[in-house]
Amino acid sequence: MEKIKVIIADDSDFVRDGMKIILDVDDEFEVLGSASNGEEAIKLAKINRPDVFLMDIQMPKMDGIEATKYIVENDLGKVLILTTFDDDDLVRKALKNGAKGYLIKNHTPEHLKQMIKSVYNGTGVMEESILENLANTSGISDNGSDTVNTFDTSGYSERELDIIKAVSEGLSNKEIASKLYISEGTVKNYITTILSKENLSHRTALAVYYLTGKKQ
């Protein structure tokens, strides 16, 4: 089985070393190198092309947002953002720049590995707690005024928009069914139709599109 090649970018020695140790003991992963900022990560990637970047947002010289934009535009790999609970606005910017998901730093080793595998296999990943925060702040600018949501609502019924909003809030099919007083099967059918309309492969991608206006 081919190993998943990873580059770790974080300005904390503790975080970098900890993640490297976790991944090095697993035969499914290969850490190509570690970087303390975005510039170093990009240089490493140009020498040894990774599959997935573990990318901190706030770093010196070049932060994770700018680095993600460059990496995605130049097809250097997929980016999984490392974040804390108070990084919601920065996470949104990183997602708009093409990041495939985000991981809270207080993860378990197995959760870290599963998130990396999901991104590697093309599935966007989101922590439910931050997804909820993004949903709560969606459409609000820094000064508290309403902003234009770039998600195109035309062509959707009111019920479909209810479903989309519920998905963006991180609700399961069962929870959506209970909230909207419809069956789980009906919810599943709605989501399948919506994903087909937008040419999206999974509900996380739909949530990102609704919250950021960016398709994954």
Residue pairs with C-beta under 8 A, 6 or more apart in sequence:
1 28
3 27
3 28
3 29
3 30
4 28
4 29
4 30
4 51
4 52
4 116
4 117
4 120
5 29
5 30
5 32
5 48
5 49
5 50
5 51
5 52
6 23
6 29
6 30
6 31
6 32
6 50
6 51
6 52
6 53
6 54
6 116
7 31
7 32
7 33
7 34
7 35
7 41
7 44
7 45
7 48
7 50
7 52
7 53
7 54
7 77
8 15
8 16
8 19
8 20
8 31
8 33
8 34
8 35
8 53
8 54
9 34
9 35
9 36
9 37
9 38
9 40
9 41
9 53
9 54
9 55
9 56
9 59
9 64
9 67
10 16
10 19
10 34
10 35
10 36
10 54
10 55
10 56
10 59
10 82
11 36
11 37
11 56
11 58
11 59
11 60
12 56
15 56
15 82
15 105
16 34
16 36
17 34
19 31
19 54
19 112
20 31
20 34
22 109
22 112
22 113
23 29
23 30
23 31
23 112
23 113
23 116
24 31
26 113
28 113
28 117
29 113
29 116
32 44
32 48
32 50
33 44
33 48
35 41
35 43
35 44
36 59
36 60
37 59
37 60
37 61
37 62
37 63
37 67
38 55
38 59
38 61
38 62
38 63
38 64
38 66
38 67
38 70
39 61
39 62
39 67
41 53
41 55
41 67
41 71
42 62
42 67
42 70
42 71
42 76
44 50
45 53
45 71
45 76
45 77
46 76
49 76
49 77
50 76
50 77
51 77
51 78
51 120
52 77
52 78
52 79
52 80
52 116
52 119
52 120
53 67
53 68
53 71
53 76
53 77
53 78
53 79
53 80
54 80
54 82
54 103
54 116
55 64
55 67
55 68
55 79
55 80
55 81
55 82
55 94
55 99
56 64
56 81
56 82
57 63
57 64
57 65
57 81
57 82
57 83
57 87
57 90
57 91
57 94
58 64
58 87
58 90
59 67
64 79
64 81
64 82
64 90
64 94
65 90
65 93
65 94
65 97
68 79
68 81
68 94
68 97
68 98
68 99
69 97
69 98
70 76
71 77
71 79
71 98
72 79
72 97
72 98
72 99
73 98
78 100
78 119
78 120
79 94
79 98
79 99
79 100
79 119
80 99
80 100
80 101
80 102
80 103
80 115
80 116
80 119
80 125
81 91
81 94
81 95
81 99
81 101
81 102
81 103
82 102
82 103
82 105
83 90
83 91
83 102
83 103
83 104
83 105
83 130
84 104
84 105
85 104
85 129
85 130
85 133
87 130
88 130
88 133
88 134
88 137
89 137
89 142
91 102
91 130
91 134
92 134
92 211
92 212
94 102
95 102
95 208
95 211
95 212
95 214
95 216
96 212
96 213
96 214
98 214
98 216
100 119
100 124
100 125
100 216
101 115
101 118
101 119
101 124
101 125
101 126
101 204
102 125
102 126
102 127
102 130
103 111
103 112
103 115
103 125
103 127
104 127
104 129
104 130
107 115
115 125
118 124
118 125
119 125
122 201
123 201
123 202
123 204
124 202
124 204
124 205
124 208
124 216
125 204
126 170
126 204
126 207
126 208
128 170
131 168
131 169
131 170
131 207
132 169
132 170
134 168
134 211
135 165
135 168
135 169
135 170
135 207
135 211
138 149
138 168
138 210
138 211
139 146
139 147
139 149
140 146
140 147
141 147
149 210
149 213
150 212
150 213
151 164
151 209
151 210
151 211
151 213
153 161
155 197
156 164
156 194
156 197
159 180
159 190
160 190
160 193
160 194
162 180
163 176
163 180
163 187
163 190
163 191
163 194
164 194
164 206
164 210
165 210
166 175
166 176
166 179
166 180
167 176
167 191
167 203
167 206
167 207
167 210
168 206
168 207
168 210
168 211
170 207
171 179
173 184
173 187
173 188
173 191
174 184
176 182
176 187
177 183
177 184
177 186
177 187
180 187
191 203
191 206
194 206
195 201
195 202
195 203
195 205
195 206
198 206
198 209
198 215
200 206
200 209
200 215
200 216
204 216
205 215
205 216
208 214
208 215
208 216
209 215
209 216
